[in-house]
Amino acid sequence: MMTNLLFILAGALVLVGLWGILTRRNIFKIIIGFSLVDTGVHVFLVAIGYVKNGTAPIFDKEYSSLHSLLNTVDPIPSALVLTAIVIGLAVTALMLSFAVRLILKNRTLLVDGKKELKW
């Protein structure tokens, strides 16, 4: 039940973020849409590694039985999410620096005002 809710939340975040990226012309709203897509991917990866009543993947003599091995949470999606958060932060900072340059050069937040990008 919880995993299904996480998958639905992840899908909704990705769809809302894509809608924001594709339909908005304001550079800050596009960056917010990208952040929503990024967060949706993070929630999806966490949902993949979720185990109901799971324990931390710390193995010792006490957790040597097969039952305890099946109830451990997969650490790889969590590690991927930590890496993705750092990469997403760097990409968002880069996009914000481009937005500042766009504002300083063109005095507008709209991407349509950028004449050099048009063919």
Contacts in CASP RR format, 6 or more apart in sequence:
PFRMAT RR
TARGET T0000
AUTHOR 0000-0000-0000
METHOD contacts of the structure
MODEL  1
MMTNLLFILAGALVLVGLWGILTRRNIFKIIIGFSLVDTGVHVFLVAIGY
VKNGTAPIFDKEYSSLHSLLNTVDPIPSALVLTAIVIGLAVTALMLSFAV
RLILKNRTLLVDGKKELKW
2 50 0 8 1.000
2 52 0 8 1.000
3 47 0 8 1.000
3 50 0 8 1.000
3 52 0 8 1.000
6 43 0 8 1.000
6 44 0 8 1.000
6 46 0 8 1.000
6 47 0 8 1.000
6 50 0 8 1.000
7 44 0 8 1.000
7 47 0 8 1.000
9 40 0 8 1.000
9 43 0 8 1.000
10 40 0 8 1.000
10 41 0 8 1.000
10 43 0 8 1.000
10 44 0 8 1.000
10 47 0 8 1.000
11 40 0 8 1.000
11 44 0 8 1.000
13 36 0 8 1.000
13 37 0 8 1.000
13 39 0 8 1.000
13 40 0 8 1.000
13 43 0 8 1.000
14 36 0 8 1.000
14 37 0 8 1.000
14 40 0 8 1.000
14 41 0 8 1.000
14 44 0 8 1.000
16 33 0 8 1.000
16 36 0 8 1.000
17 32 0 8 1.000
17 33 0 8 1.000
17 34 0 8 1.000
17 36 0 8 1.000
17 37 0 8 1.000
18 33 0 8 1.000
18 37 0 8 1.000
20 29 0 8 1.000
20 30 0 8 1.000
20 32 0 8 1.000
20 33 0 8 1.000
20 36 0 8 1.000
21 30 0 8 1.000
21 33 0 8 1.000
21 34 0 8 1.000
21 37 0 8 1.000
24 30 0 8 1.000
24 33 0 8 1.000
25 110 0 8 1.000
25 111 0 8 1.000
25 112 0 8 1.000
26 109 0 8 1.000
26 110 0 8 1.000
26 111 0 8 1.000
27 98 0 8 1.000
27 99 0 8 1.000
27 102 0 8 1.000
27 103 0 8 1.000
27 109 0 8 1.000
27 110 0 8 1.000
27 111 0 8 1.000
28 99 0 8 1.000
28 109 0 8 1.000
30 111 0 8 1.000
31 92 0 8 1.000
31 95 0 8 1.000
31 96 0 8 1.000
31 99 0 8 1.000
34 91 0 8 1.000
34 92 0 8 1.000
34 95 0 8 1.000
35 92 0 8 1.000
38 84 0 8 1.000
38 88 0 8 1.000
38 91 0 8 1.000
38 92 0 8 1.000
41 84 0 8 1.000
42 81 0 8 1.000
42 84 0 8 1.000
42 85 0 8 1.000
45 77 0 8 1.000
45 80 0 8 1.000
45 81 0 8 1.000
45 84 0 8 1.000
46 77 0 8 1.000
46 78 0 8 1.000
46 81 0 8 1.000
48 74 0 8 1.000
48 77 0 8 1.000
49 73 0 8 1.000
49 74 0 8 1.000
49 76 0 8 1.000
49 77 0 8 1.000
49 78 0 8 1.000
50 73 0 8 1.000
51 71 0 8 1.000
51 72 0 8 1.000
51 73 0 8 1.000
51 74 0 8 1.000
53 71 0 8 1.000
54 71 0 8 1.000
54 72 0 8 1.000
54 73 0 8 1.000
55 63 0 8 1.000
55 68 0 8 1.000
55 71 0 8 1.000
55 72 0 8 1.000
55 73 0 8 1.000
56 72 0 8 1.000
56 73 0 8 1.000
57 72 0 8 1.000
57 73 0 8 1.000
57 74 0 8 1.000
57 75 0 8 1.000
59 69 0 8 1.000
62 68 0 8 1.000
63 69 0 8 1.000
63 72 0 8 1.000
99 109 0 8 1.000
102 108 0 8 1.000
102 109 0 8 1.000
102 111 0 8 1.000
102 114 0 8 1.000
103 109 0 8 1.000
106 113 0 8 1.000
106 114 0 8 1.000
111 117 0 8 1.000
END
